[in-house]
């Protein structure tokens, strides 16, 4: 495998944790990094440029990095070039991160209806203006972007967006092989990743979509020629997947097959880290509830116990419930498959007249910015 170079940062193995709202906060990144032995790149939750510039309290907490987290990676969302430029300049001037990723891939309605996320690359001139402002204000920090194939099959944008990114000095591109309309349904189009790599051979291209195991990651790189992989839903409830990825790329071992006792220990550590990060044990355990179904997928637990685990509010309660279960259960057959959201959408919610002209971006400005980070 060739080394993945993102600006001054060498990422080896070439594995990146995808930003996921409400998931890839500092505690989850810590777990993933521990299992990987510190190898790879782990990106924050989506940070909105408006909230960052205004120093929103929640946003300032979300950009907190552990002292051992190097390089520090922030993903920004914005639709106004001026606001994006100010946010990037703030990060560079105040040494808030070592790498900036720009979100052009989010498909959720509250983002696309503002013209952001996966809707934005359709407006080629707006995309160019945002990238130009970001790169110009980043100083020595590398700027990358994550995107989808386009809005739908009739409005594909990824090749044009890739060329614009290369021309504006972006350091790398990640492509999720789905359209916004697909959301998370169907199968990721790995052929599109290969086409993008052929289209912008001068830039590192990272592939994203349907990486459920370390073998999938190796296969994606082999089949598409991409320079690295971005892992999202595949690590939900499985932060040890990053250990598997390191072992696969370095040829040092096989995939982990944790017993439920080992999984339960990770669950408790995850909830503990969340409580420490939030400054409140109960809040940490409550925030952890969303992870329970992912961690316990495939294990013999029972519906009533699953419900009880999903309403815990203290570490002692979580520990007591887990101790009632059969901790000697082996890793379930089939638990390495798809997880997380699988839904599609009938249509993508867009601003009025968004598809009328792929270049005109009149009416898109600071008022279209979101004011909260994390999704």
Buried (B, 14 or more C-beta within 10 A) or exposed (E): BEEBBBBEBEBBBBBBBBBBBEBBBBBBBBBBBBBBEEBBBBBBBBBBBBBBBBEBEEBBBBBEBBEEBEBBBBBBBBBBBBBBBBBBBBBBEEEBBBBBBBBBBBBBBEBBBBBBBBBBBBBBEBBBBBBBBBBBBBEEBBBBBBBBBBBBEEBBBBBBBBBBBBEBBBBBBBBBBBBBBBBBEBEBBBEBBBBBBEBBEEBBBBBBBBBBBBBBBBBBBEEBBBBBBBBBBBBBBBBBBBBBBBBBBEEEEEBBEBBBBBBBBBBBBBBBBBBEBBEEBBBBBBBBBEBBBBBBBBBEBEEEBEEBBBEBBBBEBBBEBBEEBEBEBEBBEEBBEEBBEEEBBEEBBBBEEBBEEBEEBEEBBBEBBBEBBBB
